[in-house]
Amino acid sequence: MSGARGQASVELLGALPVVLLVGLVLFQLLAIGYAATLAGDAAEAGALAVAGGGDAPAAARRALPGWSRAGMKVAVAGGRVRVRLQAPSPIAALARRIHLDASAVVRDP
């Protein structure tokens, strides 16, 4: 029985990198989902501004929290508003590669 002393500590140290990696992946997936929802909301706000004769890019920017506006691009063509956001990520190289697109369309009645 004395040979098993400290076994739990060794197993914890061995499993810790895997647990941290799984946590990081889950965090990244949640961040991507949240950013996709924000992009859709911003596109809808821009389309509503087009329908009301307002400034679509400004309305789309106002619909987002401040941290997400930095990598945002808004394109307006006719009644279609397209929003592109950079997903937040704790890994900078990954953040530059993940972009989310959403669009909303306003049609004439």
ROMARKOL-771010 format. One record per residue (C-alpha): residue in one letter; x, y negated, z negated. Coordinates in nm, 4 decimals. Layout:
ROMARKOL-771010
{r 'A',{X,Y,Z}} ...
***
This chain:
ROMARKOL-771010
{r 'M',{0.0000,0.0000,0.0000}} {r 'S',{0.2886,-0.2367,-0.0638}} {r 'G',{0.3968,-0.2184,0.3047}} {r 'A',{0.0769,-0.3937,0.4165}} {r 'R',{0.1522,-0.7015,0.2140}} {r 'G',{0.1321,-1.0184,0.4276}} {r 'Q',{-0.0340,-0.8342,0.7168}} {r 'A',{-0.3321,-1.0726,0.7246}} {r 'S',{-0.1009,-1.3732,0.7527}} {r 'V',{0.0838,-1.2189,1.0455}} {r 'E',{-0.2430,-1.1329,1.2202}} {r 'L',{-0.3728,-1.4862,1.1663}} {r 'L',{-0.0584,-1.6362,1.3175}} {r 'G',{-0.0889,-1.4017,1.6132}} {r 'A',{-0.4545,-1.4860,1.6741}} {r 'L',{-0.4256,-1.8624,1.6166}} {r 'P',{-0.3114,-1.9538,1.9717}} {r 'V',{-0.6007,-1.7556,2.1211}} {r 'V',{-0.8529,-1.9220,1.8888}} {r 'L',{-0.7153,-2.2667,1.9736}} {r 'L',{-0.7262,-2.1939,2.3475}} {r 'V',{-1.0866,-2.0734,2.3302}} {r 'G',{-1.1787,-2.3846,2.1312}} {r 'L',{-1.0104,-2.6095,2.3879}} {r 'V',{-1.1910,-2.4398,2.6759}} {r 'L',{-1.5275,-2.4719,2.4994}} {r 'F',{-1.4609,-2.8377,2.4228}} {r 'Q',{-1.3739,-2.9009,2.7886}} {r 'L',{-1.6909,-2.7307,2.9105}} {r 'L',{-1.9035,-2.9394,2.6733}} {r 'A',{-1.7287,-3.2579,2.7876}} {r 'I',{-1.7939,-3.1714,3.1530}} {r 'G',{-2.1616,-3.1048,3.0823}} {r 'Y',{-2.1994,-3.4313,2.8940}} {r 'A',{-2.0247,-3.6280,3.1691}} {r 'A',{-2.2499,-3.4659,3.4322}} {r 'T',{-2.5552,-3.5785,3.2358}} {r 'L',{-2.4143,-3.9305,3.2074}} {r 'A',{-2.3441,-3.9435,3.5814}} {r 'G',{-2.7019,-3.8422,3.6589}} {r 'D',{-2.8403,-4.1043,3.4225}} {r 'A',{-2.6208,-4.3743,3.5750}} {r 'A',{-2.7246,-4.2781,3.9288}} {r 'E',{-3.0896,-4.2936,3.8287}} {r 'A',{-3.0422,-4.6357,3.6683}} {r 'G',{-2.8745,-4.7589,3.9863}} {r 'A',{-3.1557,-4.6237,4.2033}} {r 'L',{-3.4150,-4.7931,3.9850}} {r 'A',{-3.2225,-5.1173,4.0244}} {r 'V',{-3.2300,-5.0732,4.4040}} {r 'A',{-3.6066,-5.0180,4.3857}} {r 'G',{-3.6457,-5.3393,4.1862}} {r 'G',{-3.4139,-5.5405,4.4101}} {r 'G',{-3.1352,-5.5585,4.1518}} {r 'D',{-2.7638,-5.4866,4.1482}} {r 'A',{-2.7250,-5.1067,4.1545}} {r 'P',{-2.3542,-5.0841,4.0584}} {r 'A',{-2.4054,-5.3156,3.7616}} {r 'A',{-2.7120,-5.1202,3.6456}} {r 'A',{-2.5232,-4.7909,3.6761}} {r 'R',{-2.2326,-4.9292,3.4725}} {r 'R',{-2.4659,-5.0594,3.2015}} {r 'A',{-2.6217,-4.7129,3.1713}} {r 'L',{-2.2909,-4.5606,3.0583}} {r 'P',{-2.1011,-4.5840,2.7309}} {r 'G',{-1.7840,-4.7913,2.7495}} {r 'W',{-1.5354,-4.5014,2.7441}} {r 'S',{-1.6817,-4.3447,3.0583}} {r 'R',{-1.6762,-4.6554,3.2773}} {r 'A',{-1.3003,-4.6504,3.3370}} {r 'G',{-1.2953,-4.3814,3.6056}} {r 'M',{-1.6392,-4.4600,3.7463}} {r 'K',{-1.7146,-4.5260,4.1123}} {r 'V',{-2.0533,-4.6301,4.2468}} {r 'A',{-2.1523,-4.6171,4.6133}} {r 'V',{-2.4818,-4.7543,4.7445}} {r 'A',{-2.6114,-4.6694,5.0901}} {r 'G',{-2.9686,-4.7642,5.1646}} {r 'G',{-3.1780,-4.6211,4.8834}} {r 'R',{-2.9143,-4.3684,4.7721}} {r 'V',{-2.6899,-4.4394,4.4761}} {r 'R',{-2.3938,-4.2072,4.4231}} {r 'V',{-2.1978,-4.2129,4.0981}} {r 'R',{-1.8621,-4.0437,4.0479}} {r 'L',{-1.7166,-4.0017,3.7001}} {r 'Q',{-1.3963,-3.8635,3.5618}} {r 'A',{-1.4635,-3.5993,3.2983}} {r 'P',{-1.2990,-3.6608,2.9627}} {r 'S',{-1.0282,-3.4134,2.8717}} {r 'P',{-0.7628,-3.3804,2.6028}} {r 'I',{-0.5243,-3.2729,2.8800}} {r 'A',{-0.4417,-3.5736,3.0986}} {r 'A',{-0.3471,-3.3713,3.4073}} {r 'L',{-0.6795,-3.1915,3.3925}} {r 'A',{-0.8758,-3.5140,3.3408}} {r 'R',{-0.7392,-3.6565,3.6662}} {r 'R',{-0.8640,-3.3522,3.8601}} {r 'I',{-1.2167,-3.3135,3.7260}} {r 'H',{-1.4676,-3.5436,3.8932}} {r 'L',{-1.8431,-3.5230,3.8649}} {r 'D',{-2.0797,-3.6557,4.1274}} {r 'A',{-2.4464,-3.7397,4.0900}} {r 'S',{-2.6850,-3.9193,4.3188}} {r 'A',{-3.0354,-4.0565,4.3090}} {r 'V',{-3.2536,-4.1727,4.5953}} {r 'V',{-3.5287,-4.4289,4.6135}} {r 'R',{-3.7650,-4.3895,4.9041}} {r 'D',{-4.0025,-4.6515,5.0396}} {r 'P',{-4.3651,-4.5706,4.9497}} 
***
